[in-house]
Amino acid sequence: MRIIDKLKNILISLIVPFFIIVLWELSVELAWVPKTLIASPSQILIDYWYFLANGELFKHSFISMFRLLTGFVSGSLLGLIFGIGVGLSKFMNKLLNPLFQFLAPIPPIVWIPLLIIFFGIGELSKIVLLMIASFFILFINTVNGIRLADYNLIEVANIYKKSNYVLITKILIPSAFPNIFLGLRLALGLSWILLIAAEVVASSKGLGWLIWDARNFSRPDDMFVGIITIGILGKLTDQLMVVAEKHFTSWKIRFDGK
């Protein structure tokens, strides 16, 4: 019965995309939109196979994924470490929180010109940009997650005279997991946006460059190959976060809709 329900859910999820693709194909073939600006799904499919066969898609995808994961993971890890420190320590909160709260509202994309000045247009400037964005999102979510821990659990731990180590590792940090994983997913989504922006501004390879280059030379089929690839990779990376979140927050009761 569960297999039938899953198949039913898959078919329901395909209804809207199916009608969009059909309408899209007809719009191009019937010349409702110019073919020089918008490629048809059938053209994109042929072009996608060509990019897969010659290895170009793998090359650009690997470069973009390397930049994304390096910046996202390192920035998130630093944000998590500093967030735990500020969330647990009053001294760290007084020392660092005012500065980070001042810097956090600055849009990460504003840092691009400054990063190019300091690090050039190479890989490091792009990676540092993603680190900055991921850091502040994880920092804020981690601090808030720790501060929102159920105080009743803390009181119970104090009654049973649990050590600070147990209090931190068994109550405070696990209580922050929902906020932390929310921050991870937000940081990942923002990292994808900033990555493509950075590759458009200063790059000669990567999925963002592929899209911009195709746009400049009127190759709409190539442009959509890059867009669709970003969508696929973005969905896969987000799904990994969802799986990890369910594993680490299995105790949390979720509402899946009616």
C-alpha positions as CSV (number, residue, x, y, z in Angstrom):
1,M,0.0,0.0,0.0
2,R,2.9,2.4,0.8
3,I,4.3,1.8,-2.7
4,I,1.0,2.7,-4.3
5,D,0.8,5.9,-2.1
6,K,4.4,6.9,-3.2
7,L,3.6,6.3,-6.9
8,K,0.4,8.4,-6.4
9,N,2.4,11.2,-4.8
10,I,5.0,11.1,-7.6
11,L,2.3,11.3,-10.3
12,I,0.6,14.3,-8.5
13,S,3.9,16.1,-8.3
14,L,4.4,15.7,-12.0
15,I,1.1,17.2,-13.1
16,V,2.2,20.9,-12.9
17,P,5.6,20.3,-14.5
18,F,4.0,18.3,-17.3
19,F,1.6,21.1,-18.3
20,I,4.4,23.7,-18.0
21,I,6.7,21.7,-20.4
22,V,3.8,21.2,-22.9
23,L,2.9,24.8,-22.9
24,W,6.6,25.8,-23.1
25,E,7.1,23.5,-26.1
26,L,4.1,24.8,-27.9
27,S,5.0,28.4,-27.2
28,V,8.3,28.0,-28.9
29,E,7.2,25.8,-31.8
30,L,4.2,28.0,-32.6
31,A,6.5,31.1,-32.5
32,W,4.6,32.7,-29.6
33,V,8.1,33.5,-28.2
34,P,11.2,34.0,-30.3
35,K,13.5,31.0,-30.6
36,T,16.6,33.3,-30.3
37,L,15.6,34.1,-26.7
38,I,13.9,30.9,-25.4
39,A,14.8,27.3,-26.4
40,S,12.2,24.6,-26.4
41,P,12.3,21.7,-24.0
42,S,13.1,19.3,-26.8
43,Q,16.1,21.5,-27.9
44,I,17.3,21.7,-24.4
45,L,17.1,17.9,-23.9
46,I,19.3,17.4,-27.1
47,D,21.7,20.1,-25.9
48,Y,21.9,18.6,-22.4
49,W,22.9,15.2,-23.8
50,Y,25.6,16.9,-25.9
51,F,27.0,18.6,-22.8
52,L,27.0,15.3,-21.0
53,A,28.6,13.5,-23.8
54,N,31.5,15.9,-24.3
55,G,32.2,16.3,-20.6
56,E,31.7,20.1,-20.5
57,L,28.8,19.9,-18.1
58,F,30.7,17.7,-15.6
59,K,33.7,20.2,-15.8
60,H,31.6,23.2,-15.0
61,S,29.5,21.4,-12.4
62,F,32.6,20.1,-10.6
63,I,34.1,23.6,-10.5
64,S,31.0,25.2,-9.1
65,M,30.4,22.4,-6.6
66,F,34.0,22.7,-5.3
67,R,33.6,26.4,-4.8
68,L,30.2,26.0,-3.1
69,L,31.1,23.2,-0.7
70,T,34.4,24.7,0.3
71,G,32.9,28.1,1.1
72,F,29.7,26.7,2.6
73,V,31.3,24.0,4.8
74,S,34.1,26.2,6.1
75,G,31.9,29.2,6.8
76,S,29.2,27.1,8.4
77,L,31.7,25.3,10.6
78,L,33.1,28.7,11.8
79,G,29.6,30.0,12.4
80,L,28.7,27.0,14.4
81,I,31.8,27.2,16.6
82,F,31.4,30.9,17.3
83,G,27.7,30.5,17.7
84,I,28.1,27.8,20.4
85,G,30.7,29.9,22.1
86,V,28.6,33.1,22.2
87,G,25.4,31.1,23.0
88,L,27.0,29.4,26.1
89,S,29.3,32.1,27.4
90,K,28.2,35.5,28.7
91,F,31.8,36.9,28.3
92,M,31.9,35.7,24.6
93,N,28.5,37.2,24.1
94,K,29.6,40.6,25.3
95,L,32.9,40.4,23.4
96,L,31.8,39.2,20.0
97,N,28.0,39.5,19.6
98,P,27.8,43.3,19.1
99,L,30.3,43.2,16.3
100,F,28.7,40.2,14.6
101,Q,25.2,41.7,14.9
102,F,26.5,44.9,13.3
103,L,28.1,43.0,10.3
104,A,25.3,40.4,9.8
105,P,22.7,42.7,8.1
106,I,25.3,43.8,5.4
107,P,24.3,41.9,2.2
108,P,27.0,39.4,1.4
109,I,27.1,40.5,-2.3
110,V,28.3,43.9,-1.2
111,W,31.6,42.3,-0.2
112,I,32.4,41.2,-3.8
113,P,34.3,44.4,-4.9
114,L,36.3,44.4,-1.6
115,L,37.1,40.7,-1.9
116,I,38.3,41.1,-5.5
117,I,40.6,44.0,-4.3
118,F,42.2,41.8,-1.6
119,F,42.1,38.3,-3.2
120,G,41.8,39.0,-6.9
121,I,39.3,37.3,-9.3
122,G,40.6,33.8,-8.5
123,E,39.0,31.0,-6.5
124,L,39.7,32.5,-3.1
125,S,37.5,35.5,-3.5
126,K,34.5,33.4,-4.4
127,I,35.1,30.9,-1.6
128,V,35.5,33.7,1.0
129,L,32.3,35.3,-0.2
130,L,30.4,32.1,0.5
131,M,32.2,31.7,3.8
132,I,31.0,35.1,5.0
133,A,27.3,34.4,4.1
134,S,27.3,31.0,5.6
135,F,29.1,32.2,8.8
136,F,26.6,34.8,9.8
137,I,23.5,32.6,9.1
138,L,24.9,29.7,11.1
139,F,26.1,32.0,13.9
140,I,22.8,33.7,14.4
141,N,20.8,30.5,14.2
142,T,23.1,28.6,16.6
143,V,23.0,31.4,19.2
144,N,19.2,31.6,19.0
145,G,18.8,27.8,19.1
146,I,20.9,27.6,22.3
147,R,19.1,30.5,23.9
148,L,15.7,29.0,23.1
149,A,16.4,25.7,24.9
150,D,13.6,24.5,27.2
151,Y,14.5,25.9,30.6
152,N,12.6,23.1,32.3
153,L,15.2,20.7,31.0
154,I,18.0,22.9,32.3
155,E,16.3,23.0,35.7
156,V,15.9,19.2,35.8
157,A,19.6,18.8,34.9
158,N,20.5,21.1,37.8
159,I,18.3,19.2,40.2
160,Y,20.1,16.0,39.3
161,K,23.4,17.9,39.6
162,K,24.5,17.1,36.0
163,S,27.9,18.4,34.9
164,N,28.2,21.4,32.5
165,Y,29.5,18.9,29.9
166,V,26.3,16.9,30.1
167,L,24.2,20.1,30.2
168,I,25.9,21.4,27.0
169,T,26.2,18.1,25.0
170,K,22.8,16.5,26.0
171,I,20.5,19.5,26.3
172,L,21.7,22.9,25.0
173,I,23.3,21.9,21.7
174,P,20.7,19.1,20.8
175,S,18.0,21.7,21.5
176,A,19.6,24.0,19.0
177,F,19.7,21.4,16.2
178,P,16.4,22.5,14.6
179,N,17.7,26.0,14.4
180,I,21.1,24.9,13.2
181,F,19.7,22.8,10.4
182,L,17.4,25.6,9.4
183,G,20.4,27.8,9.2
184,L,22.3,25.2,7.2
185,R,19.5,25.1,4.6
186,L,19.2,28.8,4.4
187,A,23.0,29.2,4.1
188,L,23.1,26.6,1.4
189,G,20.4,28.3,-0.6
190,L,22.1,31.7,-0.3
191,S,25.5,30.1,-1.2
192,W,24.1,28.9,-4.5
193,I,22.8,32.5,-5.2
194,L,26.1,34.1,-4.4
195,L,28.1,31.5,-6.2
196,I,26.3,32.2,-9.5
197,A,26.6,35.9,-9.0
198,A,30.3,35.6,-8.3
199,E,30.8,33.4,-11.3
200,V,29.0,35.9,-13.5
201,V,31.0,38.9,-12.2
202,A,34.5,37.3,-12.3
203,S,35.0,33.9,-13.8
204,S,35.8,32.0,-16.9
205,K,34.3,28.6,-15.8
206,G,31.5,27.2,-13.7
207,L,27.8,27.0,-14.2
208,G,27.2,30.7,-13.6
209,W,29.8,31.6,-16.3
210,L,28.2,29.0,-18.6
211,I,24.8,30.7,-18.2
212,W,26.1,34.2,-18.7
213,D,28.3,33.3,-21.7
214,A,25.3,31.6,-23.3
215,R,23.2,34.6,-22.7
216,N,25.8,37.0,-24.2
217,F,26.1,34.9,-27.4
218,S,22.4,34.1,-27.8
219,R,22.6,30.4,-27.0
220,P,19.3,29.9,-25.1
221,D,19.6,26.1,-25.1
222,D,23.0,26.3,-23.4
223,M,21.7,28.8,-20.9
224,F,18.9,26.5,-19.8
225,V,21.3,23.6,-19.5
226,G,23.1,25.6,-16.9
227,I,19.9,26.6,-15.1
228,I,18.5,23.1,-15.0
229,T,21.8,21.7,-13.7
230,I,21.8,24.3,-10.9
231,G,18.3,23.3,-10.0
232,I,19.2,19.6,-9.9
233,L,22.3,20.1,-7.9
234,G,20.6,22.5,-5.6
235,K,17.8,20.0,-4.9
236,L,20.2,17.2,-4.2
237,T,22.3,19.2,-1.8
238,D,19.2,20.5,0.0
239,Q,17.8,17.0,0.2
240,L,21.0,15.8,1.9
241,M,20.4,18.5,4.6
242,V,16.8,17.3,5.0
243,V,18.0,13.7,5.5
244,A,20.7,14.8,8.0
245,E,18.1,17.0,9.9
246,K,15.7,14.1,10.2
247,H,18.5,11.9,11.6
248,F,19.7,14.4,14.2
249,T,16.2,15.7,15.2
250,S,14.3,12.4,15.1
251,W,12.8,13.3,18.5
252,K,11.0,16.3,17.0
253,I,7.4,15.8,16.0
254,R,6.7,17.3,12.6
255,F,3.5,18.5,10.9
256,D,3.3,17.3,7.3
257,G,0.0,19.0,6.4
258,K,-3.5,17.7,6.3
